[in-house]
Amino acid sequence: MDADACPQAIRDIVFRASRRLNVPVCYVANRAIAPHPSPLITSVHVGKELDAADEHIARSVERDDIVVTADIPLAAKVVAKEAVAIDPRGEVYTDQNVGERLALRNLLQGLRAEGMLTGGPSTFGSSARSRFADAFDRLLTERIRKP
């Protein structure tokens, strides 16, 4: 999990799923994260360099892992390694959609840089939390059923 900008509500959902299904979770951040009492939940503290957490995740991810991230370039790297990325709002990135999302992200970033577009994503709220919980549960269920 890309923990640098992950909302606490999403962390809580992931913690509960880890406990319920006995699934290991690893948080990666460029700041220290307080240890979690569960032995299933570990954290990695990377350097403060820009994108250090993303690079660590991209190097470490394995096929069929689930990575929680709002970073679309990282999601593209995850998908390229045959894993799945899900953002904290419940959007699941796959090889069918990540290229389009990356292109849209780059376009919007360019428009913002030119001053032609302002603002960012909407406020994170209960509907986003619900979408994430539903999508994350589906992903976990699919992986548990896989032979």
N, C-alpha and C positions, 0 to 999 in steps of 0.2 A: 504494500500500500504506500502510495506517495503521500506521506503524512504532512508535508509542509503546509498545505492549504486545505486539508480535509476537515470539514466541519465535525465537531464533537458528536453530533447526532449520528453521523454516518459511522464514526468510530464505534459508537455504542452498538449499532446494529451489527457491525462486523464482529465485535466482541461476543455478543449474544449468540451469533451463528457459530462462532468458533467453539464456544462452550457446549452448545446444543449438539453439534455434529462432530465434535472432536477433531476440528480442522485447524492446522497451524496457520498463524498469521504473522507476517513480518512487516513492521512499520519502518519506513526509511525516511529520514529527515536530516536537514542540515543544522538542526538544533537538538539539544539533548531532550529526550522524552523520558518522563518518569517511568520506571519499570512497572510492568503490570504483574499482578499477583499470579496470573495463570501461566503455567510453564508452556502453554501452547502459543503464547503471544510474546514475540521478541521484537527488539528494535535495533536498528542500525543507525548510528550517528555518522554521517559523512561530513566532509569538509564544507566550508562556507562558500566555495566557488559556485558560480552560477551554473545551474543544472546538475550539480554533483549528485543529488538524490536521483534525478531522472537517469543519469548515466549509470549509476549503480544498479538501479532496477532493470534497465535495458540489458546490462551485462548478465544479471543474475536470473532473469525470468526464464522459466522452462515451459516446454509445451504443456498446454492445458492448465497453466496457472491462471488465476484471476487477479488482475491488477486494478486497484481503485485509483483513478487519477482524473484530474480535470485537464491535464496537459495533453493536447491532441497529438503533437509530435511524439511524445512518449507513447501514447496509445498506438500510433502507427508502428513504432519499433516493437511493441509488445505483440501486436497482431502478426507482424512479419516473422516472429518466432513461434507462431502457431499457438499463442496464448490468447486470452480475451481480456479486453480492457473495458471497464465500466466507469462512467463518471459519477460524481456524487449526486447528480440529478437523475440518475437511472438510465442514461443512454448507454447502450452496449455497443462497443466498437468491434467490428468484425472485418474480415477481408473484403466483404461486400460493400461496406459503407465508410471505412476509415479514410480512404483516398479522397472521397468527395468532401468529407468533413475537414480534412487537412487543407484542401484547396480553398474551401469556404473560409476557414480560419485565417489563411494567409491573405486572402482578398480583404477581409474585414480589418485585419491588422494593417494592411497597406492603406486602406481608406481612413483609418484612425490616424495613422502617421501623417497623412496629407491634410488632416483636419476636416475631412469630408463626412466623417461619422464620429459621433461622440457616444459615450456611455459604454456599458458593458452588460454582463448578464443580469437578469432580474434577481431580486433578493431571494436568498435561499429560505424556503419555508416548508410548511408541513406537507404540501403536495409533492414537492421535490423529494422530501424524505420518504414519503410513501412509494413514489415511483422507484426510488433506489431500493427500498426494502423488497418490493415485489420482484424487480429484475434480478437483484442479487440472490434471492431465494431460488428463482428459476435456474440461474446459473449453477448454484450449488447442487440443486436437485439433479440437473443434467450430468454433472460431473460424478456425483455419487452413483448414479445408475450406469455410467460408462463401465464396460468390462475392463 
